[in-house]
């Protein structure tokens, strides 16, 4: 018992002695080259992302930067971790600058709109070898964008993703947090590991969409009159809907050649709503899917 108390006191003292720094970064941008392909890309690591569309022409960015170090020296050194920005004329890229893992353009990869190559962190190229991020940090984004902007966002820890009223296409990826897409109207991808995925469509999509969570539920609301072909996959979950016109589609078996011989792919759990149409893909592992039309 004494050992447990001693460890608790040491840990509490360590937390109390941590040095902290916080600031709010406010920026404003415009797309130098305006088109239907305009996009923002936010590649966050620790922290949440909130994006809302409005009827202006500026990209308004507010980032709350918080850094915690165990010593004043570590805290000061950790202040190099901040908001990074790359302006590609038709696209704005926001990322975490100052890490040991550098951020940059990936080769042989394009995003969903094909107008710029993908970007990411080089987790395997940390140099020099003794480089370590010695502080805890979060960057929390609150962003306003022109309504038709395409939005590509991702984060890993300590935050959820929330996107409101965006009329462009959406790609959203999280690991330890939820995703909420509200009032959207076009193709969308939402993928998380630990958290719910909530989608509300103001106008039913005309292009394929994919929604996935490993540990969570998917709640999808569409406008009445949805015409779609959808697939559902889950290990421990179930599918629920208030759509009366849901019809089961035949199982599809595809034959492919492989080094081991013929390979058969079986695609089941296919459904049609109304006369069919846009492809909607829902997948969970430990969660249910709730698809509903607004009444």
N, C-alpha and C positions, 0 to 999 in steps of 0.2 A: 504493500500500500504506500509506503514512504517513497519508493522508487517512482511510482505512478504520479504522485503529487509533485515530486521534484521535476520530472520531465514536463509536466503541465506548466509549471512555473517558468521553466526555461523557454518553452515555446511561446508562452504569453509575453515574456520579456522580449523575445526576438521580434514578435509582431509589433510590439509597442515601439521598438527602436527603429523600425523601418522608416526610411525617408520617402516622402511622397511629393509628386509634382503634378499639377493639372492645369490645363489651359484650353480655351476654346479657339479653334482656328476657323475663320470665316473668309470664304473666297467667292468670287463671282466670275463666270466665264460665258462666252458665246461660241457657237460653232462657226468657225471661219468659213467653212464650206457647208452650206445648208442644203439638205436633201432628205428624202424619206429613209435614207440609210444612216442618218445620224444616230449615234449610240454613246452611252456612257458605260464604262466597265469599272466596277469596284471590286478589287481583289483584297479583301480584308483577311486578317488571321484571328485576332482577338478583339471581339466587339460586335455590336449589332449594326444593322443597316436599315434605314428607313428612307424610302424614295416615294415622293408624291408628285403627281403631274399637275400642271396649272397652265393657264392660257398665255403666259408670257414667253419671251424668247431667250431668257437667260438661264444658265445652270447655276443655281445657288447652293453652295456647299458649306455645311457647318460640321466640323469634326471636333469632338471632345477627346482630347489626348490626356491620358492618365498614365503615369509611370511611378513604379514603386521599386526602391532599391534598399538593400540591407545596410548600406553605408552611404554617406554623403558622396564619396568618390564614385561609387557605382551608379548612384542616381545621376550625377553630373555626366558621366560617360554615356549613360543610357538615354540622355536627351537627344542623341542623334536619331533616335527612332521617332519618326514623324510622318506627316502626310507627304507622299510623293505624287507628282502629277506629270503625265505625258500628254501633250496636245498633238493630235494627229490631223488637225484641221476639221475632219468630219466626225471624229471620235475623241472622247476624253477618257483617259485611263487614270484611275486613282489607286494607289497601292501603299503599302507600309515600307517606308524608306529607312535605311540605317541598320538593317538586320545583317547577320552573318550570311543568311541565305539571300542571294541577290535576286532581284526581280527583272525580267526582261522578256523579249520576244521569243516564242517557241517556234521552231522550224517545222515545216510540213504539217501545219495545222491551221484550220480556219474556223471562225465562229459561225453561228447559224446564218448570218447574213452574208458571209463570204467577202466582206469588203476590207477586212484587216486580218492578219494572222493572229493566232492566239497568243496570250501572254500568261506568264506564271512565274513561280518562285523556283529557283534551282536548289532543291533540298539536298541534292547529292554533291553539289559543287561548292561546299563551304570552304573558304580559304581566307586566311591561313588556317592550318589544321587546329590551332589552339583557339580559334575564334569561337566564342560562346556568348549568347545573349544573356547577360548577367542581371537583368532586371525583369520585373513583371510589367506588362503594359496592356492597355486597351485603346483602341480607336473606335469611337462610336459615331457613325455617320447619320446626319439628317440632311437630305438632298431634295431640292425641287428642280424639276426638269420640264421643258416644253412637252406638251401632251403627247405628241407623236414620236417621242424619242424611244429608240430600242434600248432595253436595259439588260445588262449582264452583270450579275452580282454574285459574290461568294464570301463566306466566312467560315471559320472553323470552331472557335470556342467563345464562350461568354457572351453570346448574343443571338437574337432572332433576326429574321429578315421579314420586312414588311414593305409591300409595294402597293400604292393606291392610285387608281384612276389613270394608269398609263395606257395609251392607245397603241403603242408600239408592241413589238414582240418582246418576250421576257425569257431569260434564262436565269435561274436562281439555284444556288447550291449551298447547303449548310452541312455541318457534321453534328454538332452538339447544340441544336436549337431548332425552333419551329420556323415555318415559312407561311406567310399569309399574303395572298394576292387578291386584292379587293378592287372591284369595279373595272376589271380588265376586259379586253374585247378581241384579242388576237391570239396567235399561237403562243404557247407557254410551256416551259420545262421547270419543274420544281423537284428537287432531289435532296433529301436529308437522311441522316442515319438515326438520330435520336430526337424525335419531335413530331408534332402533327403538321400536316399540310392542309391549309384551308384556302379554297379558291372560290371567288364569287365573280361571275361574269355579268357585266352590264349589257353585253351583246354577245351572242353565241359565236364561238370561233369558226373560221372557215379553213383553217390549216391544222395539221396534226399537233397534238399536245401529249405530254408525258408527265405523270405525277408518281413519285416514289417516296416511300419512307420505310426504313427497316423496323424501327420501334416507334410506332405511332399510328394514328388514324388519318385517313384522307377524307375531308369534307368538301364536296364540290357542289356548288349551286349554279344552275344554268337558267336562262330565260325559258319560258314556256315555248314549246314547239321545237325543241332540240331534235335535229336530224343527225345521227351519228352511228358509227360502228365502233364498238369499244371492246377492249380486252381487259380482263381482270385476273391477276395472279396473287396468291397469298399462301403462306405455309400454315399460319394459325388464325387467319382472319376470315371475315365473311363480307359479302356484298349486300348492301341494302339500297333500295330506291323507291321513290314514289311515282316512277314513270310506268304507266300502265301498258304502253305500247312496246315494252321490251320483249324482244324475241331472241331465242337462242339460235346461233348460226352453226353450221356443220363444222366438225373438227377438220382442220387442214393438216395434211401430211405431206412434207416435202422431202424429196430424196436428193442427197448430195454425195459426190465422190469424195473420199478421203484416203489417206495413206493406209488406214486399217481396213478399207473396204467401203461398202455403201453405208452411208449415215442417214438416218431418218430423223427429221425434226417434226414433232407433233405440236401443233398450236391449237389449244382448246380454250374454253372459257371465252368464246367470242360471242358478242351480242349485237343486235341491231336495234336502234331506236328510230321509230318512224320508218321512213323509206331508206334509212342509212345515209351516210355522208362522211363527215370529217372523222378521222381516226383519233380516238381517245384511249390512252393506255394508262391503266392504274395498277400499281404493284405495291404490296406490303409484305412484311414477313410476320410481324407480331402486331397486326392492327387490322381494323375494318375499313372498308370503303363505303361512304355514304354519298350517293349521287342523287340529287334532287332538282326538280324543276320548280321555279318560283310559281306559286299559285296566284 
